[in-house]
Amino acid sequence: MVRRPLGNHLDGPDTLLVTPDTTQTERMAEETEKLRELITPARFVLFDFDGPICRLFAGHSAERVAMGLVLGLKKRGLRGLLPEEVWEEEDPMAVMHAVAAQHPGSDLIEEVEGQLTQEEMKATATAWPTPYADPVIQTWVNVGARLAITTNNNAGAVVAYLSSRNLEHCFAPHIYGRTQDLDLLKPNPYCLNRALSAMGADPSAALMIGDAPSDYEAAVRAGVKFLGYARNDRKEGLLRGAGVKREHIVNSLEPVLTLLRGRG
């Protein structure tokens, strides 16, 4: 137990006893204030899609999608033309990037990207909304912020999901998804810069919300502040490893919603 003096009294009846609970409360208050300092000035908010808004492949397994892409490549006789780790890859985006790296400018990239787009469209029907995401989006619009989507997913899939939640109007027309030039995907800040330019936004007045190191790097390169969303320890570890400060990571969007409602 720590004794913290009040005023000029070093001991005696006015001494405040600081317990672990008090320390935890102070730490939470400090984290809340850091979060407030990050989100309150934001007039333009750029959301990544898969993660902060929903789990796109929650009911349509990303692993199975990646496996389908890999099987298609094997059937084309490409078993020996791609790195060995690709054949065990569980992330469909990583499969697509591996193909692009090995066969730049080829029709194969277009085929793989098209197959992934089809799977993303199917996945929108069973995607899980990120807890508190819907009211966070609606409340941010209500307090006057302008919102955009900046994602490596297909824009059509984003629109399909947002429409199913009656949220498309919160972002339209500022939905910037995957281009066929994969070199322009995050961590390249291309989609962030497109959003900022279209909205006439000063980067210093903007905030990016993402769940991956590529989101953070793109935000840094675009000169935009960053709030990390980490739904589990693995995600948080990846963000921390990329350089995101702990006070700029939330494990739930609930505190964001609480602060936004306090602005209304």
BAVEXDREN-865326 format. One line per field, with one value per residue: residue in one letter; residue number from 1; x, y, z of N, C-alpha, C in turn. Coordinates in Angstrom, 2 decimals, decimal comma. Layout:
N
residu [A;...]
num [NUM;...]
n.east [X;...]
n.north [Y;...]
n.up [Z;...]
ca.east [X;...]
ca.north [Y;...]
ca.up [Z;...]
c.east [X;...]
c.north [Y;...]
c.up [Z;...]
//
This chain:
264
residu [M;V;R;R;P;L;G;N;H;L;D;G;P;D;T;L;L;V;T;P;D;T;T;Q;T;E;R;M;A;E;E;T;E;K;L;R;E;L;I;T;P;A;R;F;V;L;F;D;F;D;G;P;I;C;R;L;F;A;G;H;S;A;E;R;V;A;M;G;L;V;L;G;L;K;K;R;G;L;R;G;L;L;P;E;E;V;W;E;E;E;D;P;M;A;V;M;H;A;V;A;A;Q;H;P;G;S;D;L;I;E;E;V;E;G;Q;L;T;Q;E;E;M;K;A;T;A;T;A;W;P;T;P;Y;A;D;P;V;I;Q;T;W;V;N;V;G;A;R;L;A;I;T;T;N;N;N;A;G;A;V;V;A;Y;L;S;S;R;N;L;E;H;C;F;A;P;H;I;Y;G;R;T;Q;D;L;D;L;L;K;P;N;P;Y;C;L;N;R;A;L;S;A;M;G;A;D;P;S;A;A;L;M;I;G;D;A;P;S;D;Y;E;A;A;V;R;A;G;V;K;F;L;G;Y;A;R;N;D;R;K;E;G;L;L;R;G;A;G;V;K;R;E;H;I;V;N;S;L;E;P;V;L;T;L;L;R;G;R;G]
num [1;2;3;4;5;6;7;8;9;10;11;12;13;14;15;16;17;18;19;20;21;22;23;24;25;26;27;28;29;30;31;32;33;34;35;36;37;38;39;40;41;42;43;44;45;46;47;48;49;50;51;52;53;54;55;56;57;58;59;60;61;62;63;64;65;66;67;68;69;70;71;72;73;74;75;76;77;78;79;80;81;82;83;84;85;86;87;88;89;90;91;92;93;94;95;96;97;98;99;100;101;102;103;104;105;106;107;108;109;110;111;112;113;114;115;116;117;118;119;120;121;122;123;124;125;126;127;128;129;130;131;132;133;134;135;136;137;138;139;140;141;142;143;144;145;146;147;148;149;150;151;152;153;154;155;156;157;158;159;160;161;162;163;164;165;166;167;168;169;170;171;172;173;174;175;176;177;178;179;180;181;182;183;184;185;186;187;188;189;190;191;192;193;194;195;196;197;198;199;200;201;202;203;204;205;206;207;208;209;210;211;212;213;214;215;216;217;218;219;220;221;222;223;224;225;226;227;228;229;230;231;232;233;234;235;236;237;238;239;240;241;242;243;244;245;246;247;248;249;250;251;252;253;254;255;256;257;258;259;260;261;262;263;264]
n.east [0,85;0,54;1,38;0,11;0,81;-1,34;-1,63;0,51;0,94;2,79;2,24;-0,29;-3,71;-4,72;-3,64;-3,72;-4,64;-3,41;-4,57;-4,20;-6,53;-7,09;-4,89;-5,36;-7,72;-6,83;-5,08;-6,87;-8,34;-6,39;-5,85;-8,32;-8,36;-6,21;-7,30;-9,47;-8,12;-7,21;-9,45;-11,33;-10,54;-10,89;-12,11;-12,48;-12,86;-11,33;-12,10;-10,83;-12,12;-12,63;-12,50;-12,40;-15,06;-16,49;-16,28;-15,39;-15,04;-16,18;-18,31;-17,74;-15,27;-12,02;-9,76;-10,69;-11,30;-8,75;-7,64;-9,15;-8,26;-5,61;-5,90;-6,95;-4,73;-2,97;-4,27;-3,81;-1,28;0,79;2,30;5,07;5,93;5,51;6,30;7,01;5,67;3,27;1,44;0,51;-0,78;-3,11;-4,38;-6,26;-5,62;-2,85;-2,17;-2,97;-1,23;1,21;1,07;1,00;3,54;5,21;4,32;4,09;1,89;0,54;-2,14;-2,98;-3,04;-5,26;-7,23;-7,05;-7,61;-10,21;-11,50;-11,17;-12,69;-15,28;-15,58;-15,47;-17,81;-19,72;-19,20;-20,20;-22,81;-22,74;-21,14;-19,88;-20,97;-18,75;-18,65;-20,34;-19,70;-21,64;-23,28;-21,15;-20,34;-22,72;-23,06;-20,74;-21,17;-23,42;-22,36;-21,05;-18,77;-17,06;-17,07;-15,14;-14,40;-11,46;-9,89;-8,45;-10,13;-12,65;-14,53;-17,20;-18,07;-17,90;-19,89;-22,13;-22,25;-22,50;-24,92;-26,65;-26,74;-27,84;-26,08;-24,72;-25,17;-23,79;-21,21;-21,08;-20,21;-17,75;-16,07;-13,44;-11,89;-10,16;-7,84;-7,00;-4,36;-2,17;-0,03;-0,84;-2,25;-2,82;0,14;0,61;-0,33;-2,32;-5,23;-6,06;-5,12;-6,67;-9,21;-8,86;-8,30;-10,68;-12,53;-11,63;-9,92;-7,75;-4,93;-4,08;-6,38;-7,60;-8,41;-7,41;-8,84;-7,86;-6,92;-4,55;-0,97;-0,39;-2,38;-1,66;0,89;0,17;-1,37;0,54;2,21;0,47;0,17;-1,74;-3,50;-3,73;-5,81;-5,76;-7,57;-7,94;-9,01;-8,14;-5,37;-3,35;-3,74;-3,33;-0,65;0,59;0,06;1,34;3,93;4,37;4,67;2,60;1,33;0,43;-1,65;-3,02;-4,50;-7,43;-9,39;-11,99;-14,73;-16,38;-15,48;-14,89;-17,39;-18,65;-17,20;-17,81;-20,57;-20,59;-19,93;-22,13]
n.north [-1,19;2,20;5,36;8,50;11,86;14,60;18,00;19,87;18,00;15,41;13,12;11,64;12,50;13,44;11,93;10,23;7,01;5,03;2,57;-0,51;-0,49;2,23;3,09;1,69;2,94;5,55;5,07;4,21;6,54;8,20;6,90;7,21;9,98;10,30;9,00;10,67;12,99;12,14;11,49;13,60;15,99;15,11;15,65;14,36;10,99;8,02;4,82;1,54;-1,52;-4,47;-5,63;-3,12;-2,42;-4,74;-8,37;-9,75;-12,36;-14,01;-15,86;-17,17;-18,74;-17,38;-18,95;-21,10;-19,76;-18,90;-21,41;-22,24;-20,45;-21,27;-23,95;-23,49;-22,33;-24,48;-26,24;-24,98;-25,65;-24,42;-25,18;-25,37;-22,81;-20,85;-19,49;-21,84;-21,42;-20,28;-22,26;-23,11;-21,00;-19,04;-16,70;-15,03;-12,60;-12,56;-14,67;-13,61;-11,40;-12,76;-14,01;-11,73;-10,71;-12,64;-12,87;-10,29;-7,99;-9,93;-11,90;-13,70;-12,55;-10,90;-12,84;-14,20;-12,09;-11,51;-13,89;-13,74;-11,44;-12,38;-14,20;-12,45;-11,01;-13,00;-13,45;-11,23;-11,70;-13,20;-11,90;-10,66;-8,00;-5,66;-5,24;-2,41;-0,91;0,00;1,99;3,75;4,68;5,96;7,87;9,40;10,63;12,12;14,00;15,60;14,81;13,78;10,82;8,09;5,09;3,25;0,77;-2,50;-4,34;-5,39;-2,79;-3,11;-5,20;-3,96;-1,98;-3,63;-4,85;-2,57;-1,54;-3,53;-3,03;-0,60;1,58;2,73;5,36;6,84;6,95;7,20;9,31;8,21;5,70;3,70;1,19;-1,87;-1,69;-2,77;-2,57;-3,87;-2,85;-0,51;-0,97;-0,76;-1,15;1,16;4,54;5,23;4,89;6,27;8,84;9,40;9,54;11,70;13,78;13,87;14,62;17,08;17,32;18,29;16,51;16,67;17,00;14,63;11,17;7,82;4,61;1,44;-2,09;-3,35;-3,61;-2,62;-0,73;1,18;1,97;3,08;5,24;6,76;7,45;9,00;11,13;11,12;10,86;7,94;5,34;2,32;-0,72;-3,57;-6,71;-8,90;-10,39;-11,11;-9,44;-6,98;-7,25;-7,28;-4,68;-3,16;-4,02;-2,83;-0,25;1,25;3,20;2,09;3,52;4,35;2,31;0,40;-2,16;-2,53;-0,83;0,51;2,52;4,58;5,18;6,08;8,45;9,93;10,26;11,92;14,27;15,19]
n.up [0,00;-0,89;0,47;-0,12;0,29;1,19;0,32;2,40;4,30;5,53;6,82;8,88;9,79;7,35;5,36;2,26;1,42;-1,05;-2,97;-4,90;-6,48;-6,68;-8,16;-10,56;-11,35;-11,78;-13,88;-15,88;-16,19;-17,24;-19,68;-20,90;-21,24;-23,03;-25,22;-25,71;-26,50;-28,92;-30,54;-30,36;-31,85;-34,44;-37,58;-39,88;-40,55;-41,25;-41,96;-41,78;-43,17;-42,85;-39,79;-37,95;-38,61;-39,26;-38,97;-41,66;-42,72;-40,81;-40,86;-43,12;-43,80;-43,81;-44,04;-45,57;-47,90;-48,69;-49,10;-51,27;-53,25;-53,43;-54,29;-56,81;-58,05;-58,00;-59,73;-62,08;-62,59;-61,21;-59,09;-58,61;-59,04;-57,22;-53,96;-51,31;-48,88;-49,58;-50,17;-47,77;-46,77;-44,86;-45,21;-47,51;-48,76;-48,58;-50,26;-52,72;-52,89;-53,01;-55,50;-57,11;-56,60;-57,71;-60,33;-61,74;-63,35;-64,81;-66,35;-64,53;-62,00;-62,17;-62,39;-59,91;-58,17;-58,97;-58,23;-55,45;-54,95;-55,53;-53,43;-51,25;-51,67;-51,23;-48,55;-47,22;-46,49;-44,20;-42,45;-39,32;-37,38;-35,94;-32,46;-31,21;-33,43;-35,33;-33,89;-33,24;-35,76;-36,64;-34,61;-34,83;-37,30;-36,59;-34,84;-36,52;-38,01;-41,02;-42,87;-44,23;-46,09;-46,21;-47,60;-48,19;-49,17;-51,57;-53,03;-53,76;-52,14;-49,68;-49,94;-50,20;-47,67;-45,94;-46,85;-46,04;-43,36;-43,21;-43,38;-45,43;-46,28;-44,45;-45,29;-48,09;-50,83;-50,30;-50,47;-50,67;-52,17;-53,02;-55,68;-59,04;-59,40;-57,44;-56,09;-55,03;-52,79;-49,21;-47,28;-48,81;-49,05;-50,83;-51,05;-48,79;-49,34;-51,57;-50,39;-48,59;-50,38;-51,91;-50,00;-49,34;-47,18;-44,56;-43,68;-40,99;-39,59;-39,62;-38,86;-38,76;-38,47;-37,80;-37,95;-38,44;-39,02;-41,59;-41,97;-40,08;-41,03;-43,49;-42,60;-41,23;-43,37;-44,82;-43,19;-41,19;-38,11;-35,94;-34,77;-33,23;-33,53;-31,72;-31,49;-30,14;-28,27;-30,05;-32,27;-31,02;-30,27;-32,79;-33,69;-31,68;-32,14;-34,58;-33,88;-32,79;-30,17;-26,85;-25,63;-27,80;-28,76;-28,80;-27,33;-27,59;-29,12;-27,47;-25,51;-27,30;-28,36;-26,02;-25,46;-27,79;-27,54;-25,38;-26,52;-27,81]
ca.east [0,00;1,33;0,82;0,32;0,46;-2,21;-1,14;1,84;1,00;3,55;1,64;-1,32;-5,09;-5,09;-2,92;-4,55;-4,13;-3,57;-4,63;-4,11;-7,74;-6,93;-3,92;-6,04;-8,67;-6,06;-4,56;-7,99;-8,66;-5,34;-6,06;-9,51;-7,97;-5,40;-8,24;-10,22;-7,24;-7,03;-10,67;-12,13;-10,26;-11,04;-13,24;-12,57;-12,51;-11,12;-12,23;-10,61;-13,40;-12,60;-11,88;-13,09;-16,49;-17,05;-15,41;-15,95;-15,02;-16,58;-19,15;-17,30;-13,89;-10,90;-8,87;-11,25;-11,15;-7,34;-7,45;-9,74;-7,34;-4,42;-6,28;-7,07;-3,37;-2,42;-4,90;-3,19;0,08;1,74;2,81;6,49;6,26;5,25;7,01;6,42;4,77;1,97;0,53;-0,03;-1,25;-4,50;-4,88;-6,43;-4,88;-1,45;-2,07;-3,05;0,01;2,29;0,93;1,39;4,99;5,88;3,86;3,58;1,32;-0,01;-3,59;-3,23;-3,38;-6,65;-8,09;-7,05;-8,32;-11,62;-11,99;-11,25;-13,83;-16,48;-15,66;-15,79;-19,23;-20,46;-18,96;-20,95;-24,09;-22,54;-20,16;-20,29;-20,68;-17,89;-19,44;-20,40;-19,30;-22,77;-23,57;-20,00;-20,42;-23,87;-22,85;-19,71;-21,84;-24,34;-21,63;-20,52;-17,59;-17,26;-16,48;-14,76;-13,82;-10,19;-9,71;-7,89;-11,20;-13,37;-15,49;-18,55;-18,38;-18,11;-21,20;-23,14;-22,36;-23,02;-26,33;-27,41;-26,82;-28,36;-24,98;-24,02;-25,30;-22,82;-19,91;-21,17;-19,63;-16,33;-15,74;-12,27;-11,47;-9,02;-7,64;-6,35;-2,92;-1,99;1,02;-1,48;-2,94;-2,09;0,52;0,63;-1,42;-3,09;-6,68;-6,22;-4,94;-7,86;-10,30;-8,56;-8,43;-12,09;-13,27;-11,00;-9,52;-6,38;-4,55;-3,93;-7,71;-8,16;-8,06;-7,61;-9,09;-7,51;-6,54;-3,37;0,20;-0,45;-3,23;-0,87;1,93;-0,48;-1,76;1,76;2,68;-0,49;0,16;-3,02;-3,45;-4,15;-6,36;-5,76;-8,59;-7,37;-10,03;-7,51;-3,98;-2,50;-3,88;-2,67;0,79;1,03;0,03;2,41;5,18;4,51;4,99;1,44;1,38;-0,62;-2,79;-3,70;-5,12;-8,59;-9,81;-13,43;-15,12;-17,29;-15,04;-15,01;-18,80;-18,93;-16,64;-18,56;-21,88;-20,35;-19,76;-23,40]
ca.north [0,00;3,42;6,54;9,71;13,00;15,65;19,32;19,86;17,00;14,23;11,96;12,09;12,20;13,80;11,08;9,42;5,67;4,69;1,13;-0,92;-0,07;3,63;3,18;1,25;4,00;6,66;4,65;4,21;7,94;8,72;6,32;7,86;11,32;10,15;8,66;11,89;13,89;11,60;11,46;14,83;16,94;14,48;16,10;13,37;9,70;7,01;3,49;0,28;-2,21;-5,78;-5,45;-2,08;-2,35;-6,10;-9,50;-10,13;-13,81;-14,71;-17,01;-17,65;-18,83;-16,87;-20,08;-21,86;-18,92;-19,01;-22,76;-22,27;-19,76;-22,13;-25,10;-22,99;-22,16;-25,82;-26,81;-24,32;-26,16;-23,44;-25,70;-25,10;-21,45;-19,93;-19,88;-22,98;-21,00;-19,89;-23,40;-23,29;-19,69;-18,99;-15,36;-14,90;-11,41;-12,93;-15,48;-12,69;-10,63;-13,65;-14,16;-10,46;-10,56;-13,59;-12,73;-8,92;-7,62;-11,08;-12,13;-14,55;-11,67;-10,49;-14,00;-14,44;-10,97;-11,70;-14,98;-13,22;-10,54;-13,21;-14,75;-11,35;-10,71;-14,05;-13,34;-10,13;-12,20;-13,85;-11,11;-10,27;-6,60;-5,40;-4,64;-0,95;-0,21;0,70;3,27;4,64;5,31;6,86;8,98;10,28;11,45;13,04;15,12;16,47;14,32;13,17;9,49;7,40;3,76;3,09;-0,65;-3,38;-5,20;-4,91;-1,75;-3,64;-5,97;-2,97;-1,37;-4,65;-4,99;-1,34;-1,43;-4,48;-2,46;0,76;2,48;3,23;6,81;7,46;7,01;7,51;8,41;8,05;4,30;3,48;-0,19;-2,45;-1,45;-3,91;-2,38;-4,27;-2,04;0,65;-1,37;-0,45;0,10;2,35;5,42;5,68;5,03;7,33;10,12;9,62;9,97;13,04;14,73;13,98;15,32;18,37;17,21;18,47;15,29;16,90;16,97;13,31;10,04;6,51;3,51;0,19;-3,18;-4,04;-2,76;-1,94;0,45;2,17;2,51;3,95;6,46;7,54;7,98;10,01;12,22;11,03;10,20;6,54;4,62;0,89;-1,58;-4,92;-7,52;-9,94;-10,12;-11,25;-8,20;-5,90;-7,46;-6,86;-3,22;-2,65;-4,30;-1,88;1,07;1,97;3,35;1,37;4,40;4,58;1,04;0,01;-3,55;-2,43;0,50;1,09;3,82;5,57;5,57;6,88;9,80;10,62;10,65;13,03;15,50;15,57]
ca.up [0,00;-1,03;1,13;-0,90;1,13;0,68;0,71;3,00;5,36;5,14;7,49;9,79;9,46;5,99;4,41;1,37;1,18;-2,46;-3,15;-6,32;-7,19;-6,99;-9,24;-11,76;-11,73;-12,34;-15,19;-16,81;-16,46;-18,13;-21,00;-21,46;-21,66;-24,24;-26,30;-25,99;-27,25;-30,27;-31,37;-30,32;-32,93;-35,76;-38,40;-40,95;-39,97;-42,28;-41,38;-42,45;-43,21;-42,20;-38,47;-37,19;-38,91;-39,18;-39,28;-42,96;-42,94;-39,59;-41,20;-44,45;-43,32;-44,61;-44,33;-46,69;-49,09;-49,09;-49,63;-52,61;-54,16;-53,60;-55,13;-58,19;-58,58;-58,22;-60,93;-63,23;-62,73;-60,69;-57,82;-58,43;-59,46;-56,12;-52,74;-50,61;-47,80;-50,13;-50,20;-46,42;-46,35;-44,41;-45,48;-48,96;-49,24;-48,71;-51,47;-53,86;-52,94;-53,44;-56,94;-57,72;-56,47;-58,59;-61,71;-61,89;-64,64;-65,54;-66,28;-63,36;-60,88;-62,37;-62,10;-58,46;-57,55;-59,27;-57,38;-54,09;-54,90;-55,44;-52,07;-50,36;-51,85;-50,53;-47,11;-46,62;-45,96;-42,89;-41,69;-37,97;-37,05;-34,79;-31,38;-31,07;-34,66;-35,94;-33,22;-33,35;-37,08;-36,67;-33,69;-35,38;-38,30;-35,90;-34,21;-37,57;-38,72;-42,34;-42,81;-45,46;-45,98;-46,93;-47,34;-49,22;-49,65;-52,74;-52,67;-53,93;-50,94;-48,62;-50,15;-49,91;-46,22;-45,34;-47,21;-45,21;-42,01;-43,38;-43,02;-46,62;-46,37;-43,54;-45,95;-49,52;-51,84;-49,99;-50,20;-51,51;-51,98;-53,73;-57,11;-59,70;-59,20;-56,04;-55,48;-54,42;-51,56;-47,97;-46,60;-49,66;-48,58;-51,99;-50,81;-47,80;-50,02;-52,40;-49,51;-48,09;-51,49;-52,30;-48,94;-49,07;-45,78;-44,10;-42,96;-39,55;-38,99;-39,93;-38,02;-39,38;-37,53;-38,46;-37,05;-38,97;-39,22;-42,88;-41,77;-39,36;-41,91;-44,48;-41,90;-41,00;-44,65;-45,27;-42,22;-40,49;-36,79;-36,03;-33,63;-33,51;-32,94;-31,57;-30,82;-29,32;-27,92;-31,24;-33,04;-30,28;-30,37;-34,13;-33,74;-30,83;-32,83;-35,69;-33,34;-32,26;-28,72;-26,16;-25,37;-29,07;-29,15;-28,01;-27,52;-27,84;-29,56;-26,49;-24,99;-28,37;-28,38;-24,80;-25,65;-28,83;-27,00;-24,49;-27,33;-28,42]
c.east [0,88;0,63;1,16;-0,12;-0,46;-1,68;0,27;1,99;1,74;3,01;0,54;-2,70;-5,47;-4,41;-3,90;-3,90;-4,45;-3,49;-4,42;-5,34;-7,65;-5,98;-4,57;-7,02;-7,95;-5,54;-5,68;-8,38;-7,66;-5,52;-7,27;-9,17;-7,13;-6,30;-9,05;-9,40;-7,07;-8,28;-11,43;-11,81;-10,57;-12,30;-13,48;-12,07;-12,48;-11,12;-11,65;-11,93;-13,40;-11,80;-12,63;-14,60;-17,17;-15,93;-15,97;-16,06;-15,41;-17,40;-18,80;-15,78;-12,85;-9,94;-9,37;-11,15;-9,72;-7,06;-8,00;-8,86;-6,13;-4,74;-6,41;-5,70;-2,73;-2,96;-4,33;-1,74;1,15;2,39;4,27;6,90;5,99;5,98;6,27;5,40;3,39;0,97;-0,06;-0,68;-2,75;-5,14;-5,03;-5,72;-3,42;-1,22;-2,06;-1,76;1,18;2,25;1,39;2,90;5,74;5,52;3,28;3,05;0,68;-1,52;-3,94;-3,65;-4,84;-7,61;-8,19;-7,82;-9,83;-12,24;-12,14;-12,45;-15,14;-16,67;-16,01;-17,27;-20,09;-20,37;-19,78;-22,25;-23,95;-21,50;-20,74;-19,98;-19,73;-18,72;-19,23;-20,07;-20,46;-23,08;-22,39;-20,06;-21,54;-23,66;-21,80;-20,28;-22,71;-23,63;-20,84;-19,28;-17,99;-16,45;-16,16;-14,31;-12,56;-9,71;-9,03;-8,92;-11,86;-14,44;-16,93;-18,99;-18,66;-19,51;-22,31;-23,34;-22,99;-24,50;-27,18;-27,58;-27,40;-27,32;-24,31;-24,04;-24,31;-21,47;-19,99;-20,96;-18,20;-16,00;-14,63;-11,70;-10,31;-9,01;-6,97;-4,83;-2,63;-0,88;0,42;-2,27;-2,12;-1,06;0,75;-0,55;-2,36;-4,57;-6,95;-6,11;-6,10;-9,01;-10,07;-8,76;-9,90;-12,90;-12,72;-10,47;-8,04;-6,01;-4,46;-5,27;-8,38;-7,63;-8,36;-7,84;-8,84;-7,05;-5,28;-2,19;0,18;-1,33;-2,42;0,19;1,33;-0,88;-0,56;2,23;1,75;-0,54;-1,11;-2,82;-4,08;-4,68;-6,44;-6,89;-8,04;-8,37;-9,44;-6,04;-3,05;-2,54;-3,17;-1,16;1,34;1,07;1,14;3,77;5,45;4,80;3,82;1,53;0,20;-1,85;-3,57;-4,27;-6,31;-8,94;-11,32;-13,71;-16,06;-16,78;-15,08;-16,44;-19,14;-18,42;-17,42;-19,92;-21,74;-20,18;-21,08;-24,12]
c.north [1,24;4,55;7,77;10,91;13,97;17,00;19,23;18,81;15,77;12,98;12,49;11,85;12,52;12,92;10,22;8,07;5,29;3,18;0,78;-0,50;1,40;3,82;2,76;2,31;5,17;6,31;4,68;5,63;8,55;8,20;6,94;9,25;11,28;9,85;9,89;12,86;13,44;11,78;12,78;15,79;16,39;14,97;15,15;12,04;8,66;5,64;2,44;-0,49;-3,50;-5,68;-4,41;-2,02;-3,71;-7,12;-10,12;-11,63;-14,61;-15,95;-17,64;-17,69;-18,31;-17,99;-20,89;-21,07;-19,01;-20,37;-22,88;-21,58;-20,63;-23,32;-24,68;-22,81;-23,51;-26,43;-26,19;-24,73;-25,25;-23,90;-25,33;-23,68;-20,39;-20,39;-20,97;-22,54;-20,60;-21,04;-23,71;-22,00;-19,72;-17,62;-15,18;-13,68;-11,75;-13,79;-14,57;-11,88;-11,48;-13,85;-12,89;-10,27;-11,44;-13,40;-11,33;-8,66;-8,75;-11,15;-12,95;-13,71;-11,26;-11,63;-14,24;-13,32;-11,09;-12,80;-14,51;-12,28;-11,32;-13,76;-13,65;-10,99;-11,74;-13,85;-12,23;-10,61;-12,78;-13,11;-10,73;-8,79;-6,51;-4,74;-3,14;-0,20;0,60;2,01;4,24;5,41;6,34;8,08;9,94;11,18;12,50;14,20;15,92;16,00;13,78;11,87;8,95;5,99;3,72;1,67;-1,37;-4,39;-4,59;-3,91;-2,24;-4,45;-5,03;-2,37;-2,37;-4,81;-3,75;-1,18;-2,35;-3,97;-1,04;1,81;3,13;4,75;7,54;7,69;7,52;9,00;7,99;6,63;3,91;2,10;-0,58;-2,05;-2,67;-3,77;-2,66;-3,51;-0,83;0,30;-0,93;-1,54;1,32;3,24;5,87;5,89;6,09;8,69;10,43;10,15;11,40;14,09;14,96;14,75;16,71;18,44;17,51;17,21;15,47;16,88;15,61;12,24;8,76;5,48;2,20;-0,85;-3,91;-3,09;-2,01;-0,69;1,57;2,79;3,45;5,28;7,36;8,20;9,06;11,20;12,29;10,36;8,82;6,04;3,15;0,17;-3,00;-5,78;-8,65;-9,58;-10,20;-9,97;-7,04;-6,02;-7,02;-5,34;-2,61;-2,86;-3,36;-0,47;1,85;2,02;2,63;2,24;4,74;3,28;0,79;-1,44;-3,65;-1,00;1,19;2,42;4,92;6,10;6,45;8,31;10,59;11,08;11,81;14,35;16,04;16,67]
c.up [0,00;-0,32;0,29;-0,07;0,42;1,18;1,24;4,08;4,86;5,78;8,40;9,24;8,02;4,93;3,61;1,17;-0,26;-2,62;-4,61;-7,12;-7,58;-8,17;-10,56;-12,27;-12,37;-13,74;-16,25;-17,19;-17,42;-19,55;-21,68;-21,98;-22,93;-25,44;-26,70;-26,85;-28,69;-31,12;-31,40;-31,47;-34,33;-36,46;-39,57;-40,41;-41,08;-41,62;-42,32;-42,35;-42,40;-40,90;-37,68;-37,42;-38,82;-39,27;-40,54;-43,13;-41,70;-39,89;-42,52;-44,38;-44,31;-44,98;-45,52;-48,00;-49,60;-49,70;-51,05;-53,63;-54,47;-54,49;-56,59;-58,83;-58,88;-59,50;-62,20;-63,41;-62,20;-59,39;-57,57;-58,72;-58,39;-54,87;-51,98;-49,56;-48,30;-50,03;-48,83;-45,91;-45,99;-44,67;-46,99;-49,55;-49,48;-49,95;-52,70;-54,01;-53,42;-54,95;-57,65;-57,69;-57,48;-60,06;-61,94;-63,30;-65,41;-65,41;-65,05;-62,16;-60,97;-62,02;-60,59;-57,75;-57,78;-58,42;-55,94;-53,94;-54,78;-54,03;-51,05;-50,45;-51,13;-49,01;-46,47;-45,98;-44,56;-42,04;-40,33;-37,75;-35,85;-33,70;-31,29;-32,35;-35,25;-35,21;-33,23;-34,67;-37,10;-35,78;-34,22;-36,47;-37,63;-35,23;-35,24;-38,31;-40,09;-42,37;-44,19;-45,11;-46,80;-46,65;-48,50;-49,72;-50,88;-52,33;-52,79;-52,72;-49,76;-48,73;-49,81;-48,42;-45,60;-45,64;-46,35;-43,79;-42,02;-42,97;-44,23;-46,68;-45,45;-44,21;-47,40;-49,77;-51,53;-49,53;-51,19;-51,21;-52,86;-55,21;-57,72;-59,67;-57,73;-55,34;-54,75;-53,17;-50,34;-47,70;-47,49;-49,23;-49,67;-51,67;-49,75;-48,46;-50,95;-51,56;-49,03;-49,17;-51,84;-51,27;-48,66;-47,66;-45,59;-43,32;-41,45;-38,83;-39,17;-38,98;-38,77;-38,28;-38,27;-37,47;-37,48;-39,09;-40,54;-42,80;-41,11;-40,26;-42,94;-43,84;-41,67;-42,29;-45,20;-44,32;-41,40;-39,14;-36,88;-34,70;-34,00;-32,81;-32,91;-30,80;-30,00;-29,09;-29,14;-32,06;-32,34;-30,38;-31,72;-34,24;-32,90;-31,50;-33,99;-35,21;-32,81;-30,74;-28,06;-25,94;-26,64;-29,64;-28,22;-28,33;-27,75;-28,30;-28,56;-25,93;-26,03;-28,42;-27,18;-24,95;-26,71;-28,31;-26,02;-25,21;-27,83;-27,65]
//
